Amino acid sequence: KTDNLVTRKLIGFAYFQIGVIQALAGFFSYFVVMALYGFPPNSLPDMTTVGKHFLPSNSLPVMNVNGQILSHDDQQDILTRAQTTYFITIIVVQWADLLICKTRKLSLVQQGLKNMMLNFGLFFETAVALFLVYTPWVGRNIFRTRPVRFEFWCIPLPFFVVIFVYDEVRKLMIRTTKGGWVERMTYW
């Protein structure tokens, strides 16, 4: 029998279960940041209508829902901060991915975090993100990121918890109902 590295179950789990949660986390974070700067999701489609161009290089100042007049540079800064938060969100949910992929059946509580290379990977991923976001010349000029407030790092944490709990419950169901539906559909 051939043991494939990537199976349909793995693709389904990675893209249609965990991947959907990750995408929702990214979009949610982006929209939260835009809303905090005065552009709630329902106002964004209107930004492309005549007279309200958001971000063209020759754009006129735009008024957000808070009544603030924003120049082109202000608009660019808000957009870049929202995009940076999306990037940070991907990093945070990747923490959860790394932890849930550590075992296929065993709970992380049972397994523990004894793998120092994995722990280094979590630290290194976070360090690179911090460098890209908070190093002014690198972030602004090369990667087009902006420093964001600490609370923007917290926006994706509920999604981290959802991914982690979802997978722990899935693993528990696999361990307790051998050969059950969850194992047949999600165990790769």
C-alpha positions as CSV (number, residue, x, y, z in Angstrom):
1,K,0.0,0.0,0.0
2,T,1.2,3.5,-0.8
3,D,1.4,6.1,2.0
4,N,0.9,9.5,0.4
5,L,2.4,12.6,1.9
6,V,-0.6,14.7,1.0
7,T,-4.0,13.1,1.0
8,R,-7.5,14.4,0.2
9,K,-8.3,14.4,3.9
10,L,-5.3,16.5,4.7
11,I,-6.1,19.0,1.9
12,G,-9.7,19.1,3.1
13,F,-8.6,19.7,6.7
14,A,-6.0,22.3,5.8
15,Y,-7.9,24.3,3.2
16,F,-11.6,23.8,3.9
17,Q,-11.6,23.6,7.7
18,I,-8.6,25.4,9.3
19,G,-7.9,27.5,6.2
20,V,-11.4,29.0,6.2
21,I,-11.0,30.0,9.9
22,Q,-7.6,31.6,9.0
23,A,-9.1,33.5,6.1
24,L,-12.0,34.7,8.3
25,A,-9.5,35.8,10.9
26,G,-7.5,37.8,8.4
27,F,-10.5,39.6,6.9
28,F,-12.0,40.2,10.4
29,S,-8.8,41.8,11.6
30,Y,-8.5,44.0,8.4
31,F,-12.1,45.2,8.8
32,V,-11.7,45.9,12.5
33,V,-8.7,48.1,11.9
34,M,-10.4,49.9,9.1
35,A,-13.5,50.5,11.3
36,L,-11.3,51.7,14.2
37,Y,-9.9,54.4,11.8
38,G,-13.4,55.4,10.7
39,F,-14.1,53.2,7.7
40,P,-16.6,50.5,8.8
41,P,-17.1,47.6,6.3
42,N,-20.4,49.0,5.0
43,S,-18.6,52.2,4.0
44,L,-15.8,50.6,2.0
45,P,-17.7,49.7,-1.2
46,D,-18.8,53.3,-1.5
47,M,-15.1,54.4,-1.5
48,T,-14.8,53.5,-5.2
49,T,-17.7,55.6,-6.4
50,V,-17.2,58.9,-8.2
51,G,-16.0,61.6,-5.8
52,K,-14.9,59.3,-3.0
53,H,-11.8,57.7,-4.5
54,F,-9.9,56.0,-1.7
55,L,-6.2,56.0,-2.4
56,P,-5.6,57.0,-6.0
57,S,-2.4,59.1,-6.1
58,N,-4.4,62.2,-7.1
59,S,-7.1,61.5,-4.6
60,L,-9.0,64.3,-2.8
61,P,-9.2,64.3,0.9
62,V,-11.9,61.8,2.2
63,M,-14.1,62.2,5.2
64,N,-14.5,59.1,7.4
65,V,-17.6,58.3,9.4
66,N,-16.0,60.1,12.4
67,G,-16.0,63.3,10.5
68,Q,-12.2,63.4,10.1
69,I,-10.8,64.7,6.8
70,L,-8.1,62.4,5.6
71,S,-5.4,63.3,3.0
72,H,-4.0,60.8,0.6
73,D,-1.1,60.1,3.0
74,D,-3.5,59.5,5.9
75,Q,-5.6,57.1,3.7
76,Q,-2.4,55.2,2.7
77,D,-1.3,55.0,6.3
78,I,-4.7,53.5,7.4
79,L,-4.7,51.0,4.6
80,T,-1.2,49.9,5.3
81,R,-1.9,49.5,9.0
82,A,-4.9,47.3,8.1
83,Q,-2.8,45.3,5.7
84,T,-0.1,44.9,8.4
85,T,-2.7,43.7,10.9
86,Y,-3.8,41.1,8.3
87,F,-0.2,40.0,8.1
88,I,0.1,39.8,11.9
89,T,-3.1,37.8,12.0
90,I,-1.7,35.2,9.6
91,I,1.3,34.9,11.9
92,V,-0.9,34.4,15.0
93,V,-3.1,31.8,13.4
94,Q,0.1,30.0,12.1
95,W,1.1,29.7,15.8
96,A,-2.1,27.6,16.2
97,D,-1.4,25.6,13.1
98,L,2.1,24.7,14.2
99,L,0.7,23.5,17.6
100,I,-2.2,21.5,16.2
101,C,0.0,19.8,13.5
102,K,2.4,18.6,16.2
103,T,0.4,15.4,16.7
104,R,-2.4,13.7,14.7
105,K,-4.2,12.0,17.6
106,L,-2.6,13.0,20.8
107,S,-3.7,16.2,22.7
108,L,-1.1,18.9,23.0
109,V,-1.6,18.7,26.7
110,Q,-0.5,15.1,26.7
111,Q,2.3,15.7,24.2
112,G,3.7,18.9,25.7
113,L,6.1,21.4,24.1
114,K,9.4,19.6,24.6
115,N,10.5,20.0,21.0
116,M,13.0,22.8,21.2
117,M,13.2,23.3,17.4
118,L,9.4,23.8,17.3
119,N,9.7,26.3,20.2
120,F,12.5,28.1,18.3
121,G,10.3,28.1,15.2
122,L,7.5,29.9,17.1
123,F,10.0,32.4,18.5
124,F,11.7,33.0,15.2
125,E,8.5,33.5,13.3
126,T,7.4,36.1,15.8
127,A,10.8,37.8,15.8
128,V,10.7,38.1,12.0
129,A,7.2,39.6,12.1
130,L,8.3,42.1,14.8
131,F,11.3,43.0,12.7
132,L,9.2,43.5,9.6
133,V,6.6,45.5,11.3
134,Y,8.6,47.7,13.8
135,T,11.9,48.3,12.0
136,P,11.1,51.7,10.3
137,W,13.3,51.5,7.2
138,V,12.7,47.9,6.4
139,G,8.9,47.9,7.2
140,R,8.1,51.2,5.5
141,N,10.4,51.0,2.4
142,I,10.7,47.4,1.6
143,F,7.7,45.5,2.9
144,R,5.2,48.4,3.2
145,T,4.2,47.7,6.7
146,R,3.5,50.1,9.5
147,P,3.9,49.8,13.2
148,V,0.6,48.9,14.8
149,R,-0.7,49.1,18.4
150,F,-0.4,46.1,20.6
151,E,-4.2,45.5,20.7
152,F,-4.0,44.8,16.9
153,W,-2.0,41.8,17.8
154,C,-4.8,40.7,20.1
155,I,-7.6,40.8,17.4
156,P,-6.7,37.3,16.0
157,L,-6.4,35.6,19.4
158,P,-10.0,34.4,19.5
159,F,-9.4,32.7,16.1
160,F,-6.2,31.1,17.6
161,V,-8.3,29.7,20.4
162,V,-11.0,28.5,18.0
163,I,-8.5,26.7,15.8
164,F,-6.8,25.1,18.8
165,V,-10.0,24.0,20.6
166,Y,-11.5,22.8,17.3
167,D,-8.5,20.5,16.7
168,E,-8.3,19.3,20.3
169,V,-12.0,18.3,20.2
170,R,-11.4,16.6,16.8
171,K,-8.5,14.7,18.3
172,L,-10.5,13.7,21.4
173,M,-13.3,12.4,19.1
174,I,-10.8,10.4,17.1
175,R,-9.3,8.9,20.3
176,T,-12.7,8.1,21.9
177,T,-14.6,6.9,18.8
178,K,-12.2,4.7,16.9
179,G,-13.2,4.3,13.3
180,G,-16.0,6.9,13.7
181,W,-17.1,9.6,11.3
182,V,-14.6,12.2,12.5
183,E,-11.7,9.8,12.1
184,R,-12.8,8.7,8.6
185,M,-13.2,12.3,7.4
186,T,-10.4,14.2,9.1
187,Y,-7.6,11.8,10.1
188,W,-4.9,11.9,7.5
